[in-house]
């Protein structure tokens, strides 16, 4: 019987500032509402696609700085389309043609609160304020959040590489949502645990795998 390794990654982040992730939601008096939990619409949340996207972006930046040839997730039309000839990031995070073996979930921000701020629209090219373009947006804050990522890989080695890549992506502080340059959305890793078939992977094993991934 062939067994398919199952991985479970639990990552805890501290939220170091307010954040805003624009939702497809209308609230009277606010131009840009924040994304909320789909089950309980009073709780702010982070969409699965947002956390997956930023972790991938972090991993891409680090791998590229080490000279790795990987696809740009910002250019989906140029991403890998052949499962047999696939780059490291598309293999684990997928592409428009290839399914990712990892499953991300929406993240709920417990004990959070909201605030409203005002912003001014600025023309990206000229950097000049767009006249009459004052808008309001909802900001959310919480102390920390936990995300759980699950996946089924073909073999243990792949499960270990997937866990290592996620550790690499989570390791350095980064921002989620809008307003990074205004100091919004900054998060920091506080805990990382990875399990393959319910057995915890040691820090040493992740560290050794990381060295191999970065040097290969
Ligand atoms: Zn690729």
py3Dmol code that shows the C-alpha trace and the ligand (Angstrom):
import py3Dmol

protein = """\
ATOM      1  CA  UNK A   1       0.000   0.000   0.000  1.00  0.00           C
ATOM      2  CA  UNK A   2       1.359   3.451  -0.882  1.00  0.00           C
ATOM      3  CA  UNK A   3       0.951   6.013   1.866  1.00  0.00           C
ATOM      4  CA  UNK A   4       0.618   9.683   1.031  1.00  0.00           C
ATOM      5  CA  UNK A   5       2.331  11.890   3.620  1.00  0.00           C
ATOM      6  CA  UNK A   6       0.032  14.463   5.152  1.00  0.00           C
ATOM      7  CA  UNK A   7       1.492  17.691   6.439  1.00  0.00           C
ATOM      8  CA  UNK A   8       0.068  20.139   8.911  1.00  0.00           C
ATOM      9  CA  UNK A   9       1.798  23.457   9.533  1.00  0.00           C
ATOM     10  CA  UNK A  10       0.743  25.774  12.333  1.00  0.00           C
ATOM     11  CA  UNK A  11       2.166  29.290  12.224  1.00  0.00           C
ATOM     12  CA  UNK A  12       1.550  31.953  14.820  1.00  0.00           C
ATOM     13  CA  UNK A  13       2.193  35.609  13.973  1.00  0.00           C
ATOM     14  CA  UNK A  14       2.059  38.714  16.112  1.00  0.00           C
ATOM     15  CA  UNK A  15       0.311  41.699  14.542  1.00  0.00           C
ATOM     16  CA  UNK A  16       2.559  44.695  14.993  1.00  0.00           C
ATOM     17  CA  UNK A  17       0.262  47.299  13.459  1.00  0.00           C
ATOM     18  CA  UNK A  18      -3.246  47.926  12.174  1.00  0.00           C
ATOM     19  CA  UNK A  19      -4.112  46.252   8.883  1.00  0.00           C
ATOM     20  CA  UNK A  20      -6.544  46.717   6.024  1.00  0.00           C
ATOM     21  CA  UNK A  21      -7.573  44.080   3.489  1.00  0.00           C
ATOM     22  CA  UNK A  22     -10.264  45.482   1.227  1.00  0.00           C
ATOM     23  CA  UNK A  23     -13.426  43.404   1.083  1.00  0.00           C
ATOM     24  CA  UNK A  24     -16.151  43.156  -1.508  1.00  0.00           C
ATOM     25  CA  UNK A  25     -18.547  44.485   1.102  1.00  0.00           C
ATOM     26  CA  UNK A  26     -20.498  47.686   1.450  1.00  0.00           C
ATOM     27  CA  UNK A  27     -20.915  49.577   4.711  1.00  0.00           C
ATOM     28  CA  UNK A  28     -22.761  52.841   4.948  1.00  0.00           C
ATOM     29  CA  UNK A  29     -20.326  55.739   5.359  1.00  0.00           C
ATOM     30  CA  UNK A  30     -17.109  53.791   4.700  1.00  0.00           C
ATOM     31  CA  UNK A  31     -15.575  53.580   1.245  1.00  0.00           C
ATOM     32  CA  UNK A  32     -13.307  50.607   1.851  1.00  0.00           C
ATOM     33  CA  UNK A  33     -14.507  47.981   4.311  1.00  0.00           C
ATOM     34  CA  UNK A  34     -12.233  45.338   5.743  1.00  0.00           C
ATOM     35  CA  UNK A  35     -12.531  41.641   4.924  1.00  0.00           C
ATOM     36  CA  UNK A  36     -14.544  39.714   7.552  1.00  0.00           C
ATOM     37  CA  UNK A  37     -14.973  36.091   8.557  1.00  0.00           C
ATOM     38  CA  UNK A  38     -17.500  34.476   6.209  1.00  0.00           C
ATOM     39  CA  UNK A  39     -19.254  32.660   9.092  1.00  0.00           C
ATOM     40  CA  UNK A  40     -19.284  35.445  11.660  1.00  0.00           C
ATOM     41  CA  UNK A  41     -19.477  38.822   9.978  1.00  0.00           C
ATOM     42  CA  UNK A  42     -18.395  40.780  13.030  1.00  0.00           C
ATOM     43  CA  UNK A  43     -14.922  39.261  13.143  1.00  0.00           C
ATOM     44  CA  UNK A  44     -12.123  40.642  10.950  1.00  0.00           C
ATOM     45  CA  UNK A  45     -10.271  38.008   8.964  1.00  0.00           C
ATOM     46  CA  UNK A  46      -7.438  37.491   6.509  1.00  0.00           C
ATOM     47  CA  UNK A  47      -8.392  35.628   3.319  1.00  0.00           C
ATOM     48  CA  UNK A  48      -6.565  32.354   2.627  1.00  0.00           C
ATOM     49  CA  UNK A  49      -5.438  33.767  -0.736  1.00  0.00           C
ATOM     50  CA  UNK A  50      -3.793  36.769   0.983  1.00  0.00           C
ATOM     51  CA  UNK A  51      -1.657  34.739   3.396  1.00  0.00           C
ATOM     52  CA  UNK A  52      -0.785  32.238   0.665  1.00  0.00           C
ATOM     53  CA  UNK A  53       0.168  35.078  -1.695  1.00  0.00           C
ATOM     54  CA  UNK A  54       2.420  36.925   0.773  1.00  0.00           C
ATOM     55  CA  UNK A  55       4.177  33.763   1.961  1.00  0.00           C
ATOM     56  CA  UNK A  56       4.831  32.791  -1.649  1.00  0.00           C
ATOM     57  CA  UNK A  57       6.103  36.279  -2.437  1.00  0.00           C
ATOM     58  CA  UNK A  58       8.531  36.100   0.504  1.00  0.00           C
ATOM     59  CA  UNK A  59       9.791  32.683  -0.602  1.00  0.00           C
ATOM     60  CA  UNK A  60      10.193  33.896  -4.202  1.00  0.00           C
ATOM     61  CA  UNK A  61      12.236  36.909  -3.092  1.00  0.00           C
ATOM     62  CA  UNK A  62      14.616  34.815  -0.981  1.00  0.00           C
ATOM     63  CA  UNK A  63      15.026  32.027  -3.568  1.00  0.00           C
ATOM     64  CA  UNK A  64      15.617  34.569  -6.329  1.00  0.00           C
ATOM     65  CA  UNK A  65      18.256  36.333  -4.208  1.00  0.00           C
ATOM     66  CA  UNK A  66      20.012  32.921  -4.100  1.00  0.00           C
ATOM     67  CA  UNK A  67      19.939  32.723  -7.891  1.00  0.00           C
ATOM     68  CA  UNK A  68      17.058  30.244  -8.220  1.00  0.00           C
ATOM     69  CA  UNK A  69      15.115  30.282 -11.434  1.00  0.00           C
ATOM     70  CA  UNK A  70      11.467  30.362 -10.373  1.00  0.00           C
ATOM     71  CA  UNK A  71       8.276  31.850 -11.785  1.00  0.00           C
ATOM     72  CA  UNK A  72       6.999  35.288 -10.824  1.00  0.00           C
ATOM     73  CA  UNK A  73       3.568  34.818  -9.229  1.00  0.00           C
ATOM     74  CA  UNK A  74       2.813  38.382 -10.360  1.00  0.00           C
ATOM     75  CA  UNK A  75       2.869  37.086 -13.969  1.00  0.00           C
ATOM     76  CA  UNK A  76       0.419  34.147 -13.900  1.00  0.00           C
ATOM     77  CA  UNK A  77       0.371  33.843 -17.695  1.00  0.00           C
ATOM     78  CA  UNK A  78       4.079  32.935 -17.698  1.00  0.00           C
ATOM     79  CA  UNK A  79       3.966  30.408 -14.857  1.00  0.00           C
ATOM     80  CA  UNK A  80       4.741  26.680 -15.177  1.00  0.00           C
ATOM     81  CA  UNK A  81       2.165  24.614 -17.048  1.00  0.00           C
ATOM     82  CA  UNK A  82       3.880  21.216 -17.185  1.00  0.00           C
ATOM     83  CA  UNK A  83       3.891  19.050 -14.071  1.00  0.00           C
ATOM     84  CA  UNK A  84       7.016  17.226 -15.257  1.00  0.00           C
ATOM     85  CA  UNK A  85       9.026  20.404 -15.726  1.00  0.00           C
ATOM     86  CA  UNK A  86       8.050  22.581 -12.819  1.00  0.00           C
ATOM     87  CA  UNK A  87       9.833  25.203 -10.719  1.00  0.00           C
ATOM     88  CA  UNK A  88      10.129  24.908  -6.939  1.00  0.00           C
ATOM     89  CA  UNK A  89       7.460  27.468  -6.058  1.00  0.00           C
ATOM     90  CA  UNK A  90       4.869  26.309  -8.617  1.00  0.00           C
ATOM     91  CA  UNK A  91       5.365  22.725  -7.383  1.00  0.00           C
ATOM     92  CA  UNK A  92       4.183  23.641  -3.889  1.00  0.00           C
ATOM     93  CA  UNK A  93       2.077  26.765  -4.455  1.00  0.00           C
ATOM     94  CA  UNK A  94       0.576  25.883  -7.816  1.00  0.00           C
ATOM     95  CA  UNK A  95       0.037  27.908 -10.987  1.00  0.00           C
ATOM     96  CA  UNK A  96      -3.051  28.665 -13.097  1.00  0.00           C
ATOM     97  CA  UNK A  97      -2.528  25.227 -14.757  1.00  0.00           C
ATOM     98  CA  UNK A  98      -1.182  23.198 -11.821  1.00  0.00           C
ATOM     99  CA  UNK A  99      -2.967  22.586  -8.555  1.00  0.00           C
ATOM    100  CA  UNK A 100      -1.155  23.296  -5.288  1.00  0.00           C
ATOM    101  CA  UNK A 101      -0.911  20.355  -2.852  1.00  0.00           C
ATOM    102  CA  UNK A 102      -1.259  22.841   0.031  1.00  0.00           C
ATOM    103  CA  UNK A 103      -4.546  24.093   1.452  1.00  0.00           C
ATOM    104  CA  UNK A 104      -4.752  27.465   3.170  1.00  0.00           C
ATOM    105  CA  UNK A 105      -7.702  28.670   5.234  1.00  0.00           C
ATOM    106  CA  UNK A 106      -9.125  32.075   6.071  1.00  0.00           C
ATOM    107  CA  UNK A 107      -7.638  33.380   9.319  1.00  0.00           C
ATOM    108  CA  UNK A 108      -9.847  34.809  12.032  1.00  0.00           C
ATOM    109  CA  UNK A 109      -8.494  37.655  14.152  1.00  0.00           C
ATOM    110  CA  UNK A 110      -9.740  37.049  17.685  1.00  0.00           C
ATOM    111  CA  UNK A 111     -10.032  39.845  20.281  1.00  0.00           C
ATOM    112  CA  UNK A 112      -9.773  42.407  17.512  1.00  0.00           C
ATOM    113  CA  UNK A 113     -11.124  45.894  17.162  1.00  0.00           C
ATOM    114  CA  UNK A 114     -11.798  48.247  14.281  1.00  0.00           C
ATOM    115  CA  UNK A 115     -11.169  51.893  13.556  1.00  0.00           C
ATOM    116  CA  UNK A 116     -11.817  54.234  10.642  1.00  0.00           C
ATOM    117  CA  UNK A 117      -9.182  56.368   8.934  1.00  0.00           C
ATOM    118  CA  UNK A 118      -9.188  58.742   6.012  1.00  0.00           C
ATOM    119  CA  UNK A 119      -6.869  58.655   3.065  1.00  0.00           C
ATOM    120  CA  UNK A 120      -6.238  60.774  -0.003  1.00  0.00           C
ATOM    121  CA  UNK A 121      -6.038  59.291  -3.477  1.00  0.00           C
ATOM    122  CA  UNK A 122      -2.672  59.880  -5.121  1.00  0.00           C
ATOM    123  CA  UNK A 123      -1.936  59.518  -8.817  1.00  0.00           C
ATOM    124  CA  UNK A 124       0.636  56.710  -9.034  1.00  0.00           C
ATOM    125  CA  UNK A 125       2.473  58.238 -11.981  1.00  0.00           C
ATOM    126  CA  UNK A 126       2.581  61.905 -11.038  1.00  0.00           C
ATOM    127  CA  UNK A 127       2.503  61.360  -7.235  1.00  0.00           C
ATOM    128  CA  UNK A 128       0.070  64.276  -7.092  1.00  0.00           C
ATOM    129  CA  UNK A 129      -3.103  64.214  -4.992  1.00  0.00           C
ATOM    130  CA  UNK A 130      -6.225  63.507  -7.033  1.00  0.00           C
ATOM    131  CA  UNK A 131      -8.577  66.413  -6.385  1.00  0.00           C
ATOM    132  CA  UNK A 132     -11.650  65.529  -4.348  1.00  0.00           C
ATOM    133  CA  UNK A 133     -10.470  61.965  -3.787  1.00  0.00           C
ATOM    134  CA  UNK A 134     -10.708  61.709  -0.019  1.00  0.00           C
ATOM    135  CA  UNK A 135     -11.776  58.251   1.044  1.00  0.00           C
ATOM    136  CA  UNK A 136     -12.458  56.441   4.307  1.00  0.00           C
ATOM    137  CA  UNK A 137     -11.241  52.970   5.128  1.00  0.00           C
ATOM    138  CA  UNK A 138     -11.693  50.520   7.927  1.00  0.00           C
ATOM    139  CA  UNK A 139      -8.662  49.405   9.915  1.00  0.00           C
ATOM    140  CA  UNK A 140      -8.457  46.335  12.138  1.00  0.00           C
ATOM    141  CA  UNK A 141      -6.157  45.396  14.931  1.00  0.00           C
ATOM    142  CA  UNK A 142      -5.512  42.285  16.991  1.00  0.00           C
ATOM    143  CA  UNK A 143      -2.584  40.982  19.000  1.00  0.00           C
ATOM    144  CA  UNK A 144      -1.865  37.806  17.091  1.00  0.00           C
ATOM    145  CA  UNK A 145      -3.280  35.190  14.766  1.00  0.00           C
ATOM    146  CA  UNK A 146      -2.710  31.551  13.906  1.00  0.00           C
ATOM    147  CA  UNK A 147      -2.849  29.990  10.479  1.00  0.00           C
ATOM    148  CA  UNK A 148      -3.036  26.277   9.710  1.00  0.00           C
ATOM    149  CA  UNK A 149      -1.879  24.910   6.367  1.00  0.00           C
ATOM    150  CA  UNK A 150      -2.589  21.324   5.372  1.00  0.00           C
ATOM    151  CA  UNK A 151      -1.454  19.293   2.409  1.00  0.00           C
ATOM    152  CA  UNK A 152      -0.908  15.910   0.867  1.00  0.00           C
ATOM    153  CA  UNK A 153       2.462  15.279  -0.785  1.00  0.00           C
ATOM    154  CA  UNK A 154       3.813  12.390  -2.835  1.00  0.00           C
ATOM    155  CA  UNK A 155       6.633  11.464  -0.462  1.00  0.00           C
ATOM    156  CA  UNK A 156       8.154  12.456   2.887  1.00  0.00           C
ATOM    157  CA  UNK A 157      10.986  14.400   1.233  1.00  0.00           C
ATOM    158  CA  UNK A 158       8.438  16.618  -0.548  1.00  0.00           C
ATOM    159  CA  UNK A 159       6.513  17.121   2.700  1.00  0.00           C
ATOM    160  CA  UNK A 160       9.733  18.239   4.356  1.00  0.00           C
ATOM    161  CA  UNK A 161      10.561  20.663   1.520  1.00  0.00           C
ATOM    162  CA  UNK A 162       7.023  22.134   1.631  1.00  0.00           C
ATOM    163  CA  UNK A 163       7.348  22.680   5.406  1.00  0.00           C
ATOM    164  CA  UNK A 164      10.802  24.204   4.984  1.00  0.00           C
ATOM    165  CA  UNK A 165       9.619  26.611   2.277  1.00  0.00           C
ATOM    166  CA  UNK A 166       6.758  27.758   4.513  1.00  0.00           C
ATOM    167  CA  UNK A 167       9.198  28.305   7.374  1.00  0.00           C
ATOM    168  CA  UNK A 168      11.412  30.330   5.036  1.00  0.00           C
ATOM    169  CA  UNK A 169       8.436  32.442   3.922  1.00  0.00           C
ATOM    170  CA  UNK A 170       7.247  33.092   7.475  1.00  0.00           C
ATOM    171  CA  UNK A 171      10.660  33.716   9.027  1.00  0.00           C
ATOM    172  CA  UNK A 172      11.136  37.373   8.172  1.00  0.00           C
ATOM    173  CA  UNK A 173       8.712  40.162   9.054  1.00  0.00           C
ATOM    174  CA  UNK A 174       6.444  41.260   6.252  1.00  0.00           C
ATOM    175  CA  UNK A 175       3.198  43.113   5.672  1.00  0.00           C
ATOM    176  CA  UNK A 176      -0.249  41.904   4.673  1.00  0.00           C
ATOM    177  CA  UNK A 177      -2.982  43.920   2.978  1.00  0.00           C
ATOM    178  CA  UNK A 178      -2.743  47.554   1.918  1.00  0.00           C
ATOM    179  CA  UNK A 179      -0.618  50.426   3.177  1.00  0.00           C
ATOM    180  CA  UNK A 180       2.688  48.666   3.819  1.00  0.00           C
ATOM    181  CA  UNK A 181       4.626  51.886   3.233  1.00  0.00           C
ATOM    182  CA  UNK A 182       2.333  53.698   5.675  1.00  0.00           C
ATOM    183  CA  UNK A 183       3.246  51.139   8.332  1.00  0.00           C
ATOM    184  CA  UNK A 184       0.091  49.045   8.049  1.00  0.00           C
ATOM    185  CA  UNK A 185      -0.195  45.262   8.202  1.00  0.00           C
ATOM    186  CA  UNK A 186       3.215  44.346   9.620  1.00  0.00           C
ATOM    187  CA  UNK A 187       3.373  40.870  11.110  1.00  0.00           C
ATOM    188  CA  UNK A 188       6.121  38.830  12.786  1.00  0.00           C
ATOM    189  CA  UNK A 189       6.579  35.096  13.249  1.00  0.00           C
ATOM    190  CA  UNK A 190       6.263  33.950  16.862  1.00  0.00           C
ATOM    191  CA  UNK A 191       5.745  30.167  16.567  1.00  0.00           C
ATOM    192  CA  UNK A 192       6.206  27.595  13.817  1.00  0.00           C
ATOM    193  CA  UNK A 193       5.290  23.925  14.061  1.00  0.00           C
ATOM    194  CA  UNK A 194       5.259  21.375  11.264  1.00  0.00           C
ATOM    195  CA  UNK A 195       3.986  17.821  11.354  1.00  0.00           C
ATOM    196  CA  UNK A 196       4.290  14.981   8.857  1.00  0.00           C
ATOM    197  CA  UNK A 197       1.685  12.299   9.547  1.00  0.00           C
ATOM    198  CA  UNK A 198       1.254  13.798  13.026  1.00  0.00           C
ATOM    199  CA  UNK A 199       4.960  13.485  13.910  1.00  0.00           C
ATOM    200  CA  UNK A 200       6.560  16.839  14.656  1.00  0.00           C
ATOM    201  CA  UNK A 201       9.467  17.827  12.412  1.00  0.00           C
ATOM    202  CA  UNK A 202      12.472  19.008  14.404  1.00  0.00           C
ATOM    203  CA  UNK A 203      14.082  22.405  13.938  1.00  0.00           C
ATOM    204  CA  UNK A 204      17.315  20.624  12.935  1.00  0.00           C
ATOM    205  CA  UNK A 205      15.581  18.760  10.138  1.00  0.00           C
ATOM    206  CA  UNK A 206      14.027  21.973   8.791  1.00  0.00           C
ATOM    207  CA  UNK A 207      17.340  23.790   9.128  1.00  0.00           C
ATOM    208  CA  UNK A 208      19.214  21.047   7.229  1.00  0.00           C
ATOM    209  CA  UNK A 209      16.563  20.954   4.512  1.00  0.00           C
ATOM    210  CA  UNK A 210      16.750  24.746   4.240  1.00  0.00           C
ATOM    211  CA  UNK A 211      20.493  24.582   3.611  1.00  0.00           C
ATOM    212  CA  UNK A 212      19.903  21.992   0.854  1.00  0.00           C
ATOM    213  CA  UNK A 213      17.086  24.013  -0.747  1.00  0.00           C
ATOM    214  CA  UNK A 214      19.124  27.213  -0.789  1.00  0.00           C
ATOM    215  CA  UNK A 215      22.304  25.583  -2.025  1.00  0.00           C
ATOM    216  CA  UNK A 216      20.893  23.133  -4.568  1.00  0.00           C
TER     217      UNK A 216
END
"""
ligand_1 = """\
1
ZN
Zn 6.930 27.902 -12.018
"""
view = py3Dmol.view(width=600, height=400)
view.addModel(protein, "pdb")
view.setStyle({"model": 0}, {"cartoon": {"style": "trace"}})
view.addModel(ligand_1, "xyz")
view.setStyle({"model": 1}, {"stick": {}})
view.zoomTo()
view.show()
